[in-house]
């Protein structure tokens, strides 16, 4: 599969790159970023995936996430995909920041006109891993996943659906139960249809209720986040885990909001936490 290099920039002894390719899953050109720490010839590196939130692209975390120093220290590659398909032919919901372009919710849509291009689940779970494995020195037997907000929802659901692939899962201010909050009800209803049974595989709380398990789960949530009570509701995740006998680390960070000021403050801790499990 052909890969185009958009940019490569030296950072913390490694290389921050931005790349694009033609996706068979979305039927569009997709862009993503990869940070590779310095490594020896023939060496492969463990992988930390980062899924971004509503309105974002790969660029938000790449430019503001402050992950490179920690990734260089712990020798972990960091991959940040886009949040949705892009292009003039891709359907969108104009004037709706929480649906359409920039708001793919990491689902494979089944409803028209979204079904053709909005296949972010398959893109993240299958196509992009196969692509990067063929172009970068990565150890695909050692992967972890994290994300923010909508991307936190993606990290939780993808990680819970694939516990043998991802050694650890973390999230910053995730949407933990999209089937019970306005953002999720809107997106899942329009992408997947009104049958709520079809939503459950894209809902972390519902997945845990149905038997999904993971031993290494970390969530950070700011107490000053304006979306906390209506959209994020981490207490629902805590209750589901308690009922399932899981013991996640869910931390409420006093005074922090939903922004990259919050994410960048705790990013190094997340990278270190994942690195410890990727080395195990």
C-alpha positions as CSV (number, residue, x, y, z in Angstrom):
1,X,0.0,0.0,0.0
2,X,1.4,3.4,-1.0
3,X,2.3,5.9,1.7
4,X,3.0,9.6,1.1
5,X,5.2,11.5,3.4
6,X,3.8,14.9,4.2
7,X,6.5,16.0,6.7
8,X,9.2,14.7,8.9
9,X,10.7,16.7,11.8
10,X,13.4,15.8,14.2
11,X,12.3,15.9,17.9
12,X,13.7,14.5,21.1
13,X,16.2,12.4,19.2
14,X,13.5,10.8,17.2
15,X,11.3,11.6,14.1
16,X,7.9,13.1,14.1
17,X,6.2,12.3,10.8
18,X,2.9,13.1,9.1
19,X,1.7,10.7,6.4
20,X,-1.2,10.1,4.1
21,X,-2.6,7.2,2.0
22,X,-5.6,6.2,0.1
23,X,-7.9,4.2,2.4
24,X,-9.9,1.3,1.1
25,X,-12.1,1.3,4.1
26,X,-13.2,4.9,4.0
27,X,-12.7,5.4,0.2
28,X,-10.8,8.6,0.9
29,X,-7.4,9.9,1.5
30,X,-6.5,9.6,5.2
31,X,-3.8,11.4,7.2
32,X,-2.1,10.3,10.4
33,X,1.0,11.1,12.4
34,X,3.7,8.8,13.8
35,X,6.4,9.7,16.3
36,X,9.3,7.2,16.3
37,X,11.9,7.5,19.1
38,X,15.5,6.9,18.3
39,X,16.1,3.2,17.8
40,X,18.8,0.8,16.6
41,X,19.0,-0.7,13.2
42,X,16.6,-3.7,13.1
43,X,15.0,-2.8,16.4
44,X,11.2,-2.7,16.6
45,X,9.2,-0.4,19.0
46,X,6.0,-1.0,21.0
47,X,3.0,1.1,19.8
48,X,0.7,3.5,21.7
49,X,-2.3,4.6,19.6
50,X,-4.0,7.9,20.4
51,X,-7.6,8.6,19.2
52,X,-8.6,12.3,19.1
53,X,-12.0,13.8,20.0
54,X,-14.7,15.8,18.3
55,X,-13.6,18.4,15.7
56,X,-10.0,17.2,15.9
57,X,-7.6,15.8,13.3
58,X,-4.2,14.1,13.9
59,X,-2.7,17.5,14.3
60,X,-4.3,18.5,17.7
61,X,-2.4,16.0,19.8
62,X,0.7,16.0,17.5
63,X,1.1,19.8,18.1
64,X,-0.3,20.1,21.7
65,X,-0.2,16.7,23.3
66,X,3.4,17.0,24.7
67,X,4.0,13.2,24.4
68,X,7.3,13.1,22.6
69,X,9.7,13.5,25.5
70,X,8.0,10.7,27.4
71,X,7.8,8.5,24.3
72,X,11.5,9.0,23.7
73,X,12.3,8.3,27.3
74,X,10.3,5.1,27.4
75,X,10.9,4.1,23.7
76,X,7.3,3.9,22.6
77,X,6.1,4.8,19.1
78,X,3.0,7.1,19.1
79,X,0.4,7.0,16.3
80,X,-2.4,9.5,15.9
81,X,-5.0,8.9,13.2
82,X,-7.7,11.3,12.0
83,X,-11.2,11.2,13.5
84,X,-13.2,10.8,10.3
85,X,-13.1,10.5,6.5
86,X,-12.4,13.8,4.7
87,X,-13.1,15.1,1.2
88,X,-15.5,16.9,-1.0
89,X,-17.5,13.8,-1.7
90,X,-17.8,12.8,1.9
91,X,-21.3,13.6,3.4
92,X,-21.3,16.0,6.2
93,X,-23.7,17.7,8.6
94,X,-23.0,21.4,8.1
95,X,-23.1,23.5,11.3
96,X,-23.0,20.4,13.5
97,X,-19.6,20.0,15.2
98,X,-20.7,16.8,16.9
99,X,-21.6,14.8,13.7
100,X,-20.2,14.2,10.3
101,X,-16.6,15.2,9.4
102,X,-14.4,15.4,12.5
103,X,-17.0,13.3,14.4
104,X,-16.7,9.7,13.1
105,X,-17.2,8.2,16.6
106,X,-15.0,5.2,15.6
107,X,-18.0,3.2,14.2
108,X,-18.7,1.5,11.0
109,X,-21.8,3.3,9.9
110,X,-24.7,1.2,8.5
111,X,-27.1,4.0,7.6
112,X,-27.2,6.1,4.4
113,X,-25.6,8.4,3.4
114,X,-22.9,7.6,6.0
115,X,-22.2,3.9,5.4
116,X,-20.0,4.3,2.4
117,X,-17.2,6.4,4.0
118,X,-17.7,6.4,7.7
119,X,-15.9,3.2,8.5
120,X,-13.6,4.3,11.2
121,X,-13.8,1.2,13.3
122,X,-12.5,-1.0,10.5
123,X,-9.9,1.7,9.6
124,X,-8.5,1.8,13.1
125,X,-8.8,-1.9,14.0
126,X,-7.6,-3.4,10.7
127,X,-6.5,-1.2,7.8
128,X,-4.2,1.3,9.5
129,X,-2.4,-1.2,11.7
130,X,-1.6,-3.3,8.6
131,X,-0.3,-0.2,6.8
132,X,2.0,1.0,9.6
133,X,3.3,-2.5,10.3
134,X,4.5,-2.6,6.7
135,X,6.2,0.8,6.7
136,X,7.6,1.4,10.2
137,X,9.8,-0.5,12.7
138,X,7.0,-1.5,15.0
139,X,6.4,-4.5,17.3
140,X,2.7,-5.2,16.6
141,X,2.7,-7.8,19.4
142,X,3.0,-4.9,21.9
143,X,0.2,-2.4,21.4
144,X,-1.7,-0.1,23.8
145,X,-4.4,2.5,23.1
146,X,-5.5,5.8,24.6
147,X,-7.7,8.8,23.5
148,X,-9.6,11.9,24.5
149,X,-13.3,12.5,24.7
150,X,-14.9,10.9,21.6
151,X,-11.4,9.4,21.1
152,X,-11.6,8.1,24.7
153,X,-14.8,6.4,23.8
154,X,-13.0,4.9,20.8
155,X,-10.0,3.8,22.9
156,X,-12.3,2.1,25.5
157,X,-14.5,0.3,23.0
158,X,-11.7,-0.8,20.6
159,X,-9.6,-1.9,23.5
160,X,-12.4,-3.8,25.2
161,X,-13.4,-5.5,21.9
162,X,-9.7,-6.5,21.3
163,X,-8.2,-7.3,24.8
164,X,-5.7,-9.7,23.3
165,X,-4.3,-7.0,21.0
166,X,-4.0,-4.1,23.4
167,X,-2.1,-4.6,26.6
168,X,-3.5,-1.5,28.3
169,X,-6.2,1.1,27.7
170,X,-6.4,4.6,28.9
171,X,-8.5,7.7,28.3
172,X,-8.7,11.4,29.0
173,X,-12.3,12.5,29.7
174,X,-13.9,9.8,27.7
175,X,-17.5,9.4,26.6
176,X,-18.0,6.1,28.6
177,X,-21.7,5.4,27.8
178,X,-22.7,7.0,24.5
179,X,-26.0,5.2,24.5
180,X,-26.9,7.2,27.6
181,X,-25.8,10.7,26.7
182,X,-26.8,13.3,24.0
183,X,-23.6,13.2,22.0
184,X,-23.7,9.5,21.7
185,X,-27.5,9.1,21.1
186,X,-27.3,11.6,18.3
187,X,-24.2,10.0,16.6
188,X,-25.1,6.3,17.1
189,X,-28.7,6.9,16.1
190,X,-27.8,8.5,12.8
191,X,-24.8,6.3,11.9
192,X,-26.3,3.0,13.1
193,X,-30.1,3.5,13.1
194,X,-32.6,3.4,15.9
195,X,-32.1,-0.2,17.0
196,X,-30.2,0.4,20.2
197,X,-29.0,-3.2,20.3
198,X,-26.7,-2.3,17.5
199,X,-25.2,0.5,19.6
200,X,-24.0,-1.7,22.4
201,X,-20.7,-2.8,20.7
202,X,-19.8,0.9,20.6
203,X,-20.5,1.6,24.2
204,X,-17.9,0.8,26.9
205,X,-20.4,0.4,29.7
206,X,-22.6,-1.9,27.6
207,X,-19.6,-3.9,26.5
208,X,-18.6,-4.5,30.1
209,X,-22.2,-5.4,31.0
210,X,-22.0,-8.0,28.1
211,X,-18.8,-9.5,29.5
212,X,-15.9,-7.6,28.0
213,X,-13.0,-7.3,30.4
214,X,-9.5,-5.8,30.6
215,X,-7.1,-5.8,33.5
216,X,-5.3,-2.6,32.7
217,X,-7.6,0.4,32.4
218,X,-6.8,4.1,33.4
219,X,-9.1,7.1,33.1
220,X,-8.3,10.7,34.0
221,X,-11.2,13.2,34.2
222,X,-11.1,16.9,35.1
223,X,-13.5,18.1,37.7
224,X,-13.9,21.5,35.9
225,X,-14.8,19.9,32.6
226,X,-18.1,21.5,31.4
227,X,-19.1,18.2,29.7
228,X,-18.6,16.1,32.8
229,X,-22.2,15.7,34.1
230,X,-24.2,15.6,30.8
231,X,-21.9,13.9,28.3
232,X,-19.0,12.1,30.0
233,X,-20.4,10.6,33.2
234,X,-17.4,8.5,34.4
235,X,-19.4,7.2,37.3
236,X,-21.3,5.0,34.9
237,X,-18.0,3.3,34.0
238,X,-17.0,3.0,37.6
239,X,-20.2,1.3,38.5
240,X,-20.1,-1.1,35.5
241,X,-16.6,-2.1,36.4
242,X,-17.5,-2.6,40.0
243,X,-20.3,-4.9,39.1
244,X,-18.0,-6.8,36.7
245,X,-15.3,-7.2,39.3
246,X,-12.9,-5.0,37.3
247,X,-10.5,-2.7,39.1
248,X,-9.8,0.3,36.9
249,X,-7.9,3.4,38.0
250,X,-10.3,6.3,37.5
251,X,-8.9,9.6,38.7
252,X,-10.8,12.9,39.1
253,X,-8.3,15.7,38.6
254,X,-9.3,18.8,40.6
255,X,-9.8,22.0,38.6
256,X,-8.9,20.6,35.1
257,X,-11.1,21.2,32.1
258,X,-11.6,19.3,28.8
259,X,-8.8,21.0,26.9
260,X,-5.2,20.0,25.8
261,X,-4.0,21.9,28.9
262,X,-5.5,19.0,30.8
263,X,-4.4,16.3,28.4
264,X,-0.8,17.6,28.2
265,X,-0.5,17.7,32.0
266,X,-1.1,14.0,32.4
267,X,0.1,12.7,29.0
268,X,3.6,11.7,30.3
269,X,2.0,9.7,33.1
270,X,-0.1,7.8,30.6
271,X,2.8,7.1,28.4
272,X,4.8,5.8,31.3
273,X,1.9,3.7,32.5
274,X,1.5,2.1,29.1
275,X,5.2,1.6,28.7
276,X,5.4,-0.4,31.9
277,X,2.7,-2.8,30.5
278,X,4.2,-2.9,27.0
279,X,7.5,-4.0,28.5
280,X,5.9,-6.8,30.6
